[in-house]
């Protein structure tokens, strides 16, 4: 079993998980530092995995948290971690995107969607369609309907490997005004990428040549940005 013991926005968080659920990384920790949760907010964590984001939201002031994930192991670990952290106002639901809350009022949606492009689904935890935007765009579309209360907001993490212009157009198409609250840079590791799916590095480089991904070369090494969006209607 793996353990994370950390602090976000003044609250201590402990997360446990095994290999059967998506492992939270640095981006998860960063979004927990960045997301704005006001006392009394009703928050949805989409693609919750271990429940890390939703549990943090509860600890820093949310009145109710709904964690959604299509994987049963994610629901199991989210419930385990909620109990571990003494969080009692969290409900974990197995489902796709925002389907379980599409008819309910929500104040905040937080998500790090699956968004790795490839020619076929190589891993449901990572795959985002042929150009990487399939899950992201569905969440933005649904969020544009759900987030109707003044001041409601969507926090979304988007890597530049997933057709940046298409994602930003989707925000605008569904009534969002967005800004980038943080940018981090990630190094492309060809061996790591190709271990996920054969030829994945070459596939991504081809997307970049076609203007469907943003990859920069510096001193013979390749990098891409990851953006943290704050979007409001």
Rosetta blueprint (number, residue, H / E / L):
1 X L
2 X E
3 X E
4 X E
5 X E
6 X E
7 X E
8 X E
9 X L
10 X L
11 X E
12 X E
13 X E
14 X E
15 X E
16 X E
17 X E
18 X L
19 X L
20 X L
21 X L
22 X L
23 X L
24 X L
25 X L
26 X H
27 X H
28 X H
29 X H
30 X H
31 X H
32 X H
33 X H
34 X H
35 X L
36 X L
37 X L
38 X L
39 X L
40 X L
41 X L
42 X E
43 X E
44 X E
45 X E
46 X E
47 X L
48 X L
49 X L
50 X L
51 X L
52 X H
53 X H
54 X H
55 X H
56 X H
57 X H
58 X H
59 X H
60 X L
61 X L
62 X L
63 X L
64 X E
65 X E
66 X E
67 X E
68 X E
69 X E
70 X L
71 X L
72 X H
73 X H
74 X H
75 X H
76 X H
77 X H
78 X H
79 X H
80 X H
81 X H
82 X H
83 X H
84 X H
85 X L
86 X L
87 X L
88 X L
89 X L
90 X E
91 X E
92 X E
93 X E
94 X E
95 X L
96 X L
97 X L
98 X L
99 X H
100 X H
101 X H
102 X L
103 X L
104 X L
105 X L
106 X L
107 X L
108 X E
109 X E
110 X E
111 X E
112 X L
113 X L
114 X L
115 X L
116 X E
117 X L
118 X L
119 X L
120 X L
121 X L
122 X L
123 X L
124 X L
125 X L
126 X L
127 X E
128 X L
129 X L
130 X L
131 X L
132 X L
133 X L
134 X H
135 X H
136 X H
137 X H
138 X H
139 X H
140 X H
141 X H
142 X H
143 X H
144 X H
145 X H
146 X H
147 X L
148 X L
149 X L
150 X L
151 X L
152 X L
153 X E
154 X E
155 X E
156 X E
157 X E
158 X E
159 X E
160 X L
161 X L
162 X L
163 X L
164 X H
165 X H
166 X H
167 X H
168 X H
169 X H
170 X H
171 X H
172 X H
173 X H
174 X L
175 X L
176 X L
177 X E
178 X E
179 X E
180 X E
181 X E
182 X E
183 X E
184 X E
185 X E
186 X E
187 X E
188 X L
189 X L
190 X H
191 X H
192 X H
193 X H
194 X H
195 X H
196 X H
197 X L
198 X L
199 X L
200 X H
201 X H
202 X H
203 X H
204 X H
205 X H
206 X H
207 X H
208 X H
209 X H
210 X L
211 X L
212 X L
213 X L
214 X L
215 X L
216 X E
217 X E
218 X E
219 X L
220 X L
221 X E
222 X E
223 X E
224 X E
225 X E
226 X E
227 X E
228 X E
229 X E
230 X E
231 X E
232 X E
233 X L
